[in-house]
Amino acid sequence: MDMMVKDHEKDLAEFKEEANRGTDSDVKKFAEDTAKVLDLAKATQSKLQ
């Protein structure tokens, strides 16, 4: 579980970076939407511990 959390945190940082600095509007939108899902997963995981 810890490895998955660390991987999601890394992914979340990368998606947020793309959402903030990307140049393609479709990719930025995908990154924003995915970051929201990963944020929700992170919040859910922290409640389980």
Secondary structure, DSSP 8 states (H G I E B T S, - for coil): -HHHHHHHHHHHHHHHHHHHH-S-HHHHHHHHHHHHHHHHHHHHHHHH-
